[in-house]
Amino acid sequence: MANFPLVTWPITLTGVTVTYLGVPYDVDDVTGYGFGVSNPITKVASVDAGGVMGSILGNFVAAVNTAITAGNPLSATYAYSNGTAPALGPLKVFIVATGNPVTIDFGTVEMAERLGYSLRVMTISTVILNLAAYNVGGVWMPNGVAGDVRRYLTQRAAASSNEMSGLATDVVNWGQIADLELMSSAFYAANVTRYFAATQIYATAAGRDFEDPNNTLEGMVEAAATGVLFRLYREASALEGTTPGYYQSAKMPAVAQQGKAIDMVTALDEPRLWNTSGIFFRAVQ
């Protein structure tokens, strides 16, 4: 069964330096969504194209490639996880290096962790490096066995009287509003807040690395408070295999009333299992 629901938002990487053949190159600031594929079959990370923002991984690799002159030795692929332990996903990241080693200095450990690396400085040699233990930032996917994104259309209208008696009215249609409700089945406490995620017993139960700070509901709520534009993915079609390719753009307007991750979930088997009680987004047409 596919891992849903899946919500992603844009994050930025700054201060990255790539060294190849002894020559350092300062990579431009890179912004992208935490999830995004250019092809749901091959699962290759998407890049900015036609005014549409790509994934942080795809944009990052594209920027790194500009620092290297020997045949583009780096590439990245999203291996979308469709098992029952999504805390090691939703993405498994493969960085493939050929030729000479490539050294990447992220500037800070925090910046490295946004992309799923555990160290500030990483040297990638002529091997395939599987970084599945860490999540890319800018994503929240709470569970691997069930989930739903429900879309509601409501009609906004204004009624005004055109007679003094008020017996007759004109109805002016202001258009439709699409509300998206994010629902999920039970998920582990480690997917709620960074406190839970950093506690070994909860991280182990969720199948994640307790040092991984990414992909918590807390991170999503913090992003919502800044007014970011989210992408909510629907379940993949048969032609797409296990990787979703369609999303609905939306914002979370009620985050001011629900400012804490713990306020947006309910405990099923406290403190181990939780679910969302309904997180609402306002779709952007």
C-alpha positions as CSV (number, residue, x, y, z in Angstrom):
1,M,0.0,0.0,0.0
2,A,1.3,3.4,-0.9
3,N,2.4,5.9,1.8
4,F,-0.1,8.6,2.1
5,P,-0.8,11.3,2.9
6,L,2.3,13.2,1.7
7,V,2.8,16.9,2.3
8,T,5.8,18.9,1.1
9,W,7.0,22.5,1.3
10,P,10.0,24.5,0.0
11,I,13.2,24.8,1.9
12,T,16.5,26.5,1.1
13,L,20.1,25.4,1.3
14,T,22.8,28.0,1.7
15,G,26.5,28.2,2.3
16,V,27.4,25.0,0.3
17,T,30.9,24.5,-1.1
18,V,31.8,21.7,-3.5
19,T,35.4,20.7,-4.1
20,Y,36.4,18.6,-7.1
21,L,40.0,17.9,-8.2
22,G,41.2,20.3,-5.5
23,V,39.1,23.2,-6.8
24,P,36.5,24.7,-4.5
25,Y,33.2,26.1,-5.9
26,D,30.6,28.0,-3.9
27,V,27.2,26.7,-4.9
28,D,24.5,29.3,-5.3
29,D,21.6,29.2,-2.8
30,V,19.3,26.4,-3.7
31,T,15.5,26.3,-2.9
32,G,13.1,23.5,-3.6
33,Y,10.3,21.3,-2.3
34,G,11.1,18.4,0.0
35,F,9.5,16.0,-2.5
36,G,9.2,16.1,-6.3
37,V,9.9,13.8,-9.2
38,S,10.3,14.7,-12.8
39,N,9.1,11.2,-13.9
40,P,7.0,9.0,-11.5
41,I,8.3,5.9,-13.2
42,T,12.0,6.6,-13.1
43,K,11.6,8.6,-9.9
44,V,14.3,11.1,-10.8
45,A,14.4,14.2,-8.6
46,S,12.7,17.2,-10.3
47,V,14.4,20.5,-10.9
48,D,13.0,24.0,-11.6
49,A,11.3,24.0,-15.0
50,G,8.9,26.4,-16.7
51,G,8.5,28.5,-13.6
52,V,7.6,25.5,-11.5
53,M,9.8,24.9,-8.5
54,G,11.4,21.5,-8.4
55,S,12.6,19.4,-5.5
56,I,15.4,20.4,-3.1
57,L,17.4,17.3,-4.0
58,G,17.1,17.8,-7.7
59,N,18.0,21.5,-7.5
60,F,20.9,20.8,-5.2
61,V,22.4,18.1,-7.4
62,A,21.9,20.4,-10.5
63,A,23.8,23.1,-8.6
64,V,26.6,20.7,-7.5
65,N,27.0,19.5,-11.1
66,T,27.8,23.0,-12.2
67,A,30.9,22.8,-9.9
68,I,32.2,19.7,-11.7
69,T,33.7,19.7,-15.1
70,A,34.5,16.0,-15.6
71,G,31.4,14.5,-17.2
72,N,28.7,15.2,-14.6
73,P,29.7,12.5,-12.1
74,L,26.9,13.2,-9.7
75,S,23.2,12.2,-10.0
76,A,20.4,11.7,-7.6
77,T,17.2,9.6,-7.6
78,Y,14.2,9.4,-5.4
79,A,13.4,5.8,-4.5
80,Y,9.9,6.2,-3.2
81,S,9.2,4.0,-0.2
82,N,5.9,2.2,-0.3
83,G,6.4,-0.2,2.6
84,T,5.1,0.1,6.2
85,A,8.2,1.9,7.7
86,P,8.0,5.3,6.0
87,A,10.1,7.0,8.7
88,L,13.1,5.9,6.7
89,G,11.4,7.7,3.8
90,P,9.3,9.0,2.1
91,L,12.5,9.1,0.1
92,K,15.5,6.9,-0.2
93,V,18.2,9.1,-1.6
94,F,20.9,7.6,-3.9
95,I,23.9,9.8,-4.8
96,V,25.9,8.2,-7.5
97,A,29.5,9.3,-7.9
98,T,31.9,8.3,-10.6
99,G,35.5,9.4,-11.4
100,N,37.3,11.4,-8.7
101,P,35.9,11.9,-5.2
102,V,33.7,14.9,-4.6
103,T,33.8,16.8,-1.3
104,I,30.7,18.7,-0.2
105,D,30.9,21.2,2.7
106,F,27.4,22.3,3.9
107,G,28.8,25.0,6.2
108,T,26.9,23.7,9.2
109,V,25.6,20.4,10.4
110,E,22.1,21.8,10.5
111,M,22.3,22.6,6.8
112,A,23.7,19.1,6.0
113,E,20.8,17.5,7.9
114,R,18.2,19.4,5.7
115,L,19.4,17.3,2.8
116,G,19.7,14.0,4.8
117,Y,23.4,14.0,5.5
118,S,24.7,13.4,9.0
119,L,28.0,15.3,8.7
120,R,28.8,18.8,7.8
121,V,31.5,17.7,5.3
122,M,30.9,14.6,3.1
123,T,33.3,13.0,0.6
124,I,31.5,11.0,-2.0
125,S,33.8,8.5,-3.7
126,T,33.1,6.1,-6.6
127,V,30.4,4.2,-4.9
128,I,26.6,4.4,-4.6
129,L,25.8,6.0,-1.3
130,N,22.4,5.1,0.2
131,L,21.3,7.8,2.6
132,A,18.0,6.1,3.6
133,A,18.6,6.5,7.3
134,Y,18.0,10.3,7.0
135,N,15.0,12.2,5.6
136,V,15.2,15.1,3.3
137,G,13.7,18.3,4.9
138,G,10.5,19.9,3.8
139,V,8.3,16.7,3.9
140,W,5.8,15.2,6.3
141,M,4.4,11.8,5.6
142,P,3.1,10.4,8.9
143,N,2.2,6.8,8.0
144,G,2.9,4.0,5.6
145,V,-0.3,2.0,5.7
146,A,-3.1,4.4,5.1
147,G,-4.1,8.0,4.6
148,D,-6.4,10.3,2.7
149,V,-6.5,13.8,1.4
150,R,-10.2,14.9,1.2
151,R,-11.2,17.8,-1.0
152,Y,-14.3,19.8,-0.2
153,L,-15.8,22.5,-2.5
154,T,-17.9,25.2,-0.8
155,Q,-19.7,28.1,-2.5
156,R,-19.0,31.7,-1.3
157,A,-21.9,34.0,-2.1
158,A,-23.2,37.4,-1.1
159,A,-26.9,38.2,-0.8
160,S,-28.2,41.8,-1.0
161,S,-31.7,43.2,-1.1
162,N,-32.8,45.1,-4.2
163,E,-36.1,46.3,-2.6
164,M,-36.8,48.3,0.5
165,S,-38.9,45.6,1.9
166,G,-36.1,43.1,1.6
167,L,-38.5,40.5,0.0
168,A,-36.3,40.1,-3.1
169,T,-32.6,39.6,-3.2
170,D,-29.7,39.4,-5.7
171,V,-27.2,36.6,-5.1
172,V,-23.7,37.3,-6.2
173,N,-21.5,34.3,-6.6
174,W,-17.9,34.8,-5.5
175,G,-16.6,31.5,-6.7
176,Q,-15.6,28.2,-5.1
177,I,-13.3,27.5,-2.2
178,A,-11.5,24.1,-2.0
179,D,-10.7,22.9,1.5
180,L,-8.4,20.0,1.9
181,E,-8.5,17.8,4.9
182,L,-5.5,15.8,5.7
183,M,-6.3,12.5,7.4
184,S,-4.1,9.6,8.4
185,S,-4.3,6.4,10.3
186,A,-2.2,5.6,13.4
187,F,1.4,6.7,13.3
188,Y,4.2,6.7,15.8
189,A,5.0,9.5,18.3
190,A,8.3,10.0,16.6
191,N,6.4,11.6,13.6
192,V,4.8,14.2,15.8
193,T,7.5,16.4,17.3
194,R,11.2,16.6,17.3
195,Y,11.2,15.7,21.0
196,F,9.6,12.4,20.3
197,A,11.8,11.9,17.2
198,A,14.9,12.4,19.2
199,T,14.0,9.9,21.9
200,Q,15.4,6.6,21.1
201,I,12.5,4.4,22.1
202,Y,10.0,6.4,19.9
203,A,12.5,6.7,17.0
204,T,13.1,2.9,17.1
205,A,9.4,2.2,17.1
206,A,9.0,4.4,14.0
207,G,12.0,2.8,12.3
208,R,13.9,6.1,12.0
209,D,17.3,7.4,13.1
210,F,16.8,9.4,16.3
211,E,19.4,12.0,15.1
212,D,17.2,12.8,12.1
213,P,15.5,16.2,12.8
214,N,13.4,16.2,9.6
215,N,9.9,15.1,8.7
216,T,8.0,15.8,11.9
217,L,4.5,17.4,12.1
218,E,6.2,20.1,14.2
219,G,8.3,21.0,11.2
220,M,5.2,21.3,9.0
221,V,3.4,23.5,11.4
222,E,6.5,25.8,11.7
223,A,6.6,26.1,8.0
224,A,2.8,26.8,7.8
225,A,3.3,29.7,10.3
226,T,5.6,31.4,7.7
227,G,2.9,31.2,5.0
228,V,4.6,28.8,2.7
229,L,2.8,27.1,-0.2
230,F,2.4,23.4,0.4
231,R,1.9,20.6,-2.1
232,L,-0.5,17.8,-1.0
233,Y,0.0,14.7,-3.1
234,R,-2.8,12.3,-4.0
235,E,-2.4,8.5,-4.3
236,A,-0.5,7.4,-7.3
237,S,-2.3,6.1,-10.3
238,A,-1.7,2.7,-11.8
239,L,0.5,4.2,-14.5
240,E,2.6,5.9,-11.9
241,G,3.4,2.8,-10.0
242,T,4.1,3.7,-6.4
243,T,5.2,7.3,-6.9
244,P,2.6,10.1,-6.9
245,G,3.0,12.7,-9.6
246,Y,0.0,15.0,-9.0
247,Y,-0.3,17.5,-6.2
248,Q,-2.7,20.2,-5.1
249,S,-1.1,23.5,-4.0
250,A,-2.5,24.8,-0.7
251,K,-1.9,26.9,2.4
252,M,-2.8,26.2,6.0
253,P,-4.9,29.2,7.1
254,A,-5.7,28.0,10.6
255,V,-2.2,27.5,11.9
256,A,-2.5,30.6,14.2
257,Q,-5.3,28.8,16.1
258,Q,-3.4,25.5,16.1
259,G,0.2,26.6,16.6
260,K,1.6,23.4,18.1
261,A,2.0,20.1,16.5
262,I,0.6,18.3,19.6
263,D,-2.6,20.4,19.2
264,M,-3.2,18.9,15.8
265,V,-3.2,15.2,16.7
266,T,-5.0,12.9,19.1
267,A,-3.5,10.0,21.1
268,L,-4.8,6.5,20.3
269,D,-2.4,4.6,22.6
270,E,-0.5,7.4,24.4
271,P,2.3,8.0,24.0
272,R,3.1,5.5,21.3
273,L,0.4,5.9,18.6
274,W,-1.3,9.0,17.3
275,N,-3.4,10.2,14.4
276,T,-4.4,13.5,12.9
277,S,-7.8,14.7,13.9
278,G,-8.1,16.6,10.6
279,I,-5.7,19.2,9.4
280,F,-7.2,21.7,7.0
281,F,-5.6,23.5,4.1
282,R,-7.0,26.1,1.7
283,A,-6.4,25.1,-1.8
284,V,-4.8,27.5,-4.3
285,Q,-6.5,27.4,-7.7
